[in-house]
Amino acid sequence: MNKSRDILFILKRQMLPVEERKPGSLIATWVTFNNTNESTVEYGEGNLVRSKSGYRTKFVDSGPQKRELYIHRVILDDLEPGKTYRKF
């Protein structure tokens, strides 16, 4: 996958806690035009040394073009509160 070309946008507001009572968890959500083979986030404190896979859902918009988009979601549940992570 050519990450710079295939990712349509990342939904920043969707970087949400999985459970309010479980610090260090969030859901990463992004959208692509292509049905990619995987939904994976690479992340780490400095280098991208960790990865997690999730799932994707097909969405067809209601406009006249009926565009097909794919919504990807990955649960990151091993983050340490107070640390800064890089991601892609």
N, C-alpha and C positions, 0 to 999 in steps of 0.2 A: 504494500500500500504506500503510495506517495502521500505522506501525511499532510504536507503543505497544500496539496491540490484537492484531496478528497474530503477533508473536513469542512463542512459548510459553516458551522459556528458552534461555539461551546456555550452552553447555557450557564452563565456564572451564577445566576440565582438558584440553580439546581444543585449547587455544591452544598447539600443539606445534611445535617446529622441524620444518621440512620435511626437512632433512638435517642430521645432526650437524655435518658439515663446512662448512655454508653458513650462517654467522651472518647475522642480519637477515631470516630467513624463518620464517613460521609458518603454520599452518592455522587459520582461524577457522571454528568450527562452531556452528550454532544449529538449533533445531527450530521448525516452525510447524504449526498445524492445517490451514492452507489451502495449496493448490498455487499459490503465487505465480508470477508471470510471470518473475521473475528472482531470482538469488541474488547480491546485490551488497553489498559492504562499502564504506562511505565512511569515510575516515580521514585523519589529518594530525597534524602536531605541535601546531598551535593550532586552526586551522579545518579542517573536513572538505573538503580540497581535492583529495584523491586518491580514486579508486574502482577497485575490481577486481571482476570477476564470476567466478563459479564454477559449481557444479552442485548439483542437488538429487536426492535419492533418496527414493522413496516407501517407507514402512515401515508395516506393519499389525501392531499388537500382538496377542499371543496370548490376551488376556483375552476375557471373554464379549462385550464390546462391539465387539471387532475395530476399534478406533479407527485411523484413517489419520493418520499424521504424516509430515511431510516434513523430512528432514535435509539441511541446506544446508552446503556447504563451499566456502571460498574460500582460495586460496593467496596469501598476501602475501609477496612475495619481494624487495621493494625497501625494507626497513626498515634504518635505521642503528642498529647496536648502541649501547646507552647513551642513546638518545633516548627520550623519553616521547611516546606517541601517543594521541590521542583516536580513538574509533571508534564506529560505529553500523552 
